Amino acid sequence: MNEDTDVQRPKRRIQAFGRRAVLRGAAIGAAAPLLAATTDATATATATATAAHRGAPAAGSASFRWLGTSGWRIDVGGRTVLFDPYITRFRTGLFDGGLEPGTKLRSDPGLIREHVGRPEIVLVSHAHWDHIADVPHIAKSTGARVVGTETTFHLLVAFGVDPGQISVVKGGEVLDFDGITVQVVPSLHSRNKRHSYFAPGTLNAPPAAAPRTISDLPEGDTLAFQVTAGNDGPSAFLMGASDFSEQAVQGLSPDLAMVAVPAGNAVFRYTSRLLRALDRPGVVVPVHWDNFEEPLSEPPRRDPVMDLDGFVAQVHQESPTSRIVVPDYRTTYGADMRAGTSTA
């Protein structure tokens, strides 16, 4: 979760769009960068930085598709890596006036098939529902290896996932998956205006029964990951929540940084400290700013408590040589995060 439950989100009617988008699977070469429909600050920050950013990797070496929230699908030479794949996106009341802790967990197999392909690796940052709810189905239906915390391990075992299919990590590991390198980074969850974590807790054994509701899923500590495709990259830093360990990310120097937008100011100088620690990445991609209870078939709608424009302005101020890409659900991006294909 990357939301502040102390902030009241305004109730609003969800507009229906009559089109359904299905993500495509081909790696795409370089094209014009995506400029999402945000404010002039977004467009200015992106355009100003285009010519000056650090050398970006070749666009054809990997492709990236945003799965909403903090989720990503990364395709490298016919192999697929998923990060925090939350596809089903069911209603919990969070965006409609009040979170209902008793909301039942569910997964939509058809939707999942449309978006995830046949993943080889699934990386999980933490165990809140908007990061892990679809992982049990993905793991059992595809046989993908899941990498996550001990809490993630115990929850997935309770859901019926084969324990031998899950790799428990703590942060600091560097894993070689035959040419795809996964660096595990100890990290922190975002916090509310009282400087407290949302739904904290860890597990040291599987629960007696499979979780049924969103309240059955504690955070279980939080990880970030850096995924590198091949010997020459690209390298992508992936966050699942808007806080971090400054010491842990020092020296990573990723080509791309998928950065969670903060819900408030509880973390001291979050954006500037993070970008400096990451050595001002060539491309910065804001994530976890969308309403993650609306379907991926519709254009992204902002979480009303997230100041996406303010975040973009901060990135531009702190790292003017970074190109900023505000992603769309329906677009496949090349390894330099330039837009390739939109499935309208």
BANU-536139 format. One record per residue (C-alpha): x, y, z negated; residue in one letter; residue number from 0. Coordinates in steps of 0.1 Angstrom, whole numbers. Example, Ala and Ser with C-alpha at 12.3 -4.5 7.8 and 13.67 -1.06 7.14 Angstrom:
<atoms>
    c1    c2    c3 type seq
   123   -45   -78    A   0
   137   -11   -71    S   1
</atoms>
This chain:
<atoms>
    c1    c2    c3 type seq
     0     0     0    M   0
    11    35     7    N   1
   -19    54    -6    E   2
   -25    74   -37    D   3
   -57    61   -53    T   4
   -59    92   -75    D   5
   -66   113   -44    V   6
  -103   114   -33    Q   7
  -106   107     4    R   8
  -135   125    20    P   9
  -164   103    31    K  10
  -170   105    69    R  11
  -188    88    97    R  12
  -165    66   119    I  13
  -168    74   155    Q  14
  -173    45   179    A  15
  -151    43   210    F  16
  -165    17   234    G  17
  -131     4   246    R  18
  -111   -25   234    R  19
   -73   -25   236    A  20
   -52   -57   238    V  21
   -15   -54   234    L  22
     6   -68   262    R  23
    38   -88   258    G  24
    64   -77   284    A  25
    95   -57   274    A  26
    94   -23   290    I  27
   121    -1   304    G  28
   125    36   296    A  29
    99    61   304    A  30
    88    95   291    A  31
    86    96   252    P  32
    52    94   236    L  33
    39   127   222    L  34
     9   118   201    A  35
   -20   142   198    A  36
    -8   159   166    T  37
     1   195   161    T  38
    26   218   179    D  39
    51   209   152    A  40
    52   173   164    T  41
    56   182   200    A  42
    83   208   192    T  43
   102   185   170    A  44
   102   158   196    T  45
   110   179   226    A  46
   138   198   209    T  47
   156   167   198    A  48
   153   146   230    T  49
   185   157   246    A  50
   206   158   214    A  51
   199   125   195    H  52
   225    99   189    R  53
   232    74   216    G  54
   201    52   218    A  55
   202    15   229    P  56
   193     3   263    A  57
   155     4   267    A  58
   152   -31   281    G  59
   169   -50   253    S  60
   139   -51   231    A  61
   103   -39   229    S  62
    83   -26   199    F  63
    46   -25   193    R  64
    31    -8   162    W  65
     5   -29   145    L  66
    -8     0   124    G  67
     0     6    87    T  68
    37    -3    84    S  69
    34   -33   108    G  70
    55   -40   139    W  71
    59   -66   165    R  72
    94   -67   179    I  73
   101   -88   210    D  74
   137   -97   219    V  75
   144  -120   249    G  76
   111  -139   245    G  77
   114  -142   208    R  78
    91  -124   184    T  79
    97  -109   150    V  80
    68   -95   129    L  81
    70   -71   100    F  82
    40   -66    77    D  83
    15   -78   103    P  84
   -20   -66    90    Y  85
   -44   -71   119    I  86
   -78   -79   105    T  87
   -81   -45    87    R  88
  -113   -50    67    F  89
  -131   -24    47    R  90
  -124   -21     9    T  91
  -141    13     3    G  92
  -107    30     0    L  93
  -115    54    28    F  94
  -152    56    20    D  95
  -153    71   -14    G  96
  -139    44   -37    G  97
  -117    13   -37    L  98
  -136   -19   -45    E  99
  -111   -43   -62    P 100
  -134   -73   -57    G 101
  -133   -70   -19    T 102
  -128  -105    -5    K 103
   -98  -113    16    L 104
  -103  -124    51    R 105
   -85  -130    84    S 106
   -98  -129   119    D 107
   -79  -157   139    P 108
   -90  -143   173    G 109
   -77  -108   166    L 110
   -45  -122   152    I 111
   -39  -142   184    R 112
   -44  -111   205    E 113
   -17   -92   188    H 114
    11  -115   174    V 115
    19  -140   200    G 116
    41  -169   188    R 117
    63  -153   162    P 118
    95  -169   150    E 119
   101  -147   120    I 120
    77  -128    97    V 121
    92  -102    74    L 122
    70   -91    44    V 123
    79   -59    24    S 124
    55   -66    -5    H 125
    23   -84   -13    A 126
    -5   -59   -13    H 127
   -33   -69    11    W 128
   -26   -43    38    D 129
     8   -60    43    H 130
     3   -97    35    I 131
   -34  -105    40    A 132
   -29  -120    75    D 133
     4  -136    68    V 134
    -9  -170    55    P 135
   -29  -176    87    H 136
     0  -165   109    I 137
    24  -188    90    A 138
     1  -218    91    K 139
   -10  -214   127    S 140
    24  -206   142    T 141
    50  -223   120    G 142
    69  -190   117    A 143
    95  -186    90    R 144
    84  -160    64    V 145
   110  -139    46    V 146
    99  -121    14    G 147
   101  -118   -24    T 148
    95  -145   -49    E 149
    60  -132   -55    T 150
    53  -134   -17    T 151
    66  -170   -19    F 152
    42  -180   -47    H 153
    12  -163   -31    L 154
    18  -180     2    L 155
    22  -214   -14    V 156
   -12  -209   -32    A 157
   -27  -201     2    F 158
   -14  -235    15    G 159
    17  -224    34    V 160
    45  -250    35    D 161
    71  -239     8    P 162
    99  -251    32    G 163
    87  -224    57    Q 164
    94  -195    33    I 165
   127  -179    26    S 166
   129  -161    -7    V 167
   152  -130    -7    V 168
   160  -103   -33    K 169
   178   -77   -13    G 170
   214   -76    -1    G 171
   211  -107    21    E 172
   222  -106    58    V 173
   205  -134    77    L 174
   215  -146   111    D 175
   187  -160   132    F 176
   207  -170   163    D 177
   213  -135   176    G 178
   187  -116   156    I 179
   202  -103   124    T 180
   180   -94    95    V 181
   195   -73    67    Q 182
   174   -74    35    V 183
   173   -41    17    V 184
   161   -38   -19    P 185
   135   -10   -20    S 186
   107     6   -40    L 187
    70    10   -37    H 188
    54    44   -33    S 189
    37    59   -64    R 190
     7    80   -73    N 191
     6   116   -87    K 192
    12   102  -122    R 193
    44    87  -109    H 194
    30    52  -114    S 195
    30    22   -90    Y 196
    -3    10   -74    F 197
   -12   -26   -85    A 198
    23   -36   -98    P 199
    32   -71  -111    G 200
    53  -101  -101    T 201
    47  -138  -101    L 202
    71  -165  -112    N 203
    48  -194  -103    A 204
    20  -199   -78    P 205
   -14  -188   -91    P 206
   -38  -216  -102    A 207
   -61  -209   -72    A 208
   -56  -192   -39    A 209
   -62  -155   -41    P 210
   -98  -145   -31    R 211
   -99  -107   -35    T 212
   -76   -78   -29    I 213
   -71   -75   -67    S 214
   -55  -109   -67    D 215
   -25   -96   -48    L 216
     1   -78   -70    P 217
    29   -58   -54    E 218
    56   -83   -64    G 219
    85   -58   -58    D 220
    92   -42   -25    T 221
   118   -48     2    L 222
   128   -30    34    A 223
   145   -47    64    F 224
   169   -37    91    Q 225
   165   -59   122    V 226
   193   -59   149    T 227
   188   -75   183    A 228
   220   -91   196    G 229
   255   -78   191    N 230
   248   -43   205    D 231
   214   -35   189    G 232
   191   -18   188    P 233
   189   -18   150    S 234
   156    -8   135    A 235
   151     1    98    F 236
   116   -10    86    L 237
    98     4    55    M 238
    66    -8    39    G 239
    62    20    14    A 240
    72    55     9    S 241
   101    52   -16    D 242
   136    38   -14    F 243
   168    31   -32    S 244
   193    57   -20    E 245
   222    35   -28    Q 246
   208     5   -10    A 247
   202    23    23    V 248
   236    41    24    Q 249
   256    30    54    G 250
   228    13    73    L 251
   229    39   101    S 252
   201    24   122    P 253
   193    34   157    D 254
   156    36   148    L 255
   139    43   115    A 256
   103    34   110    M 257
    96    56    80    V 258
    65    55    57    A 259
    49    89    53    V 260
    44    98    17    P 261
    10   105     2    A 262
    23   133   -21    G 263
    54   148   -37    N 264
    60   123   -65    A 265
    94   112   -50    V 266
   121   139   -53    F 267
   131   152   -18    R 268
   120   120    -2    Y 269
   124   129    35    T 270
   157   147    32    S 271
   174   122     9    R 272
   163    93    31    L 273
   174   107    64    L 274
   208   117    50    R 275
   213    83    35    A 276
   204    67    68    L 277
   229    89    86    D 278
   201   108   105    R 279
   188    81   129    P 280
   185    88   166    G 281
   148    81   165    V 282
   124    85   136    V 283
    90    69   138    V 284
    64    79   111    P 285
    43    49    99    V 286
    16    42    72    H 287
    -2    74    80    W 288
   -33    59    96    D 289
   -66    47    83    N 290
   -58    10    81    F 291
   -94    -1    78    E 292
  -104     8   114    E 293
   -97   -17   141    P 294
   -66   -17   163    L 295
   -89   -15   193    S 296
   -95    22   186    E 297
   -70    51   186    P 298
   -52    57   153    P 299
   -71    80   129    R 300
   -52    97   101    R 301
   -55    89    65    D 302
   -68   123    54    P 303
   -45   125    24    V 304
   -14   120    45    M 305
     3   152    57    D 306
    17   138    90    L 307
    24   172   104    D 308
    43   183    73    G 309
    64   151    74    F 310
    73   157   110    V 311
    83   192   103    A 312
   105   180    74    Q 313
   122   154    97    V 314
   129   181   123    H 315
   143   205    97    Q 316
   165   179    80    E 317
   176   160   112    S 318
   171   182   143    P 319
   190   158   165    T 320
   165   129   158    S 321
   138   123   183    R 322
   104   119   166    I 323
    79    94   180    V 324
    44    93   166    V 325
    33    58   176    P 326
     0    45   191    D 327
   -15    11   186    Y 328
   -19     4   224    R 329
    16    13   236    T 330
    46   -10   242    T 331
    78     9   236    Y 332
   113     1   248    G 333
   143    -2   225    A 334
   148    35   225    D 335
   111    40   215    M 336
   101    56   248    R 337
    66    48   259    A 338
    62    20   284    G 339
    27     6   287    T 340
    -6    17   272    S 341
   -34    -9   272    T 342
   -63    16   276    A 343
</atoms>
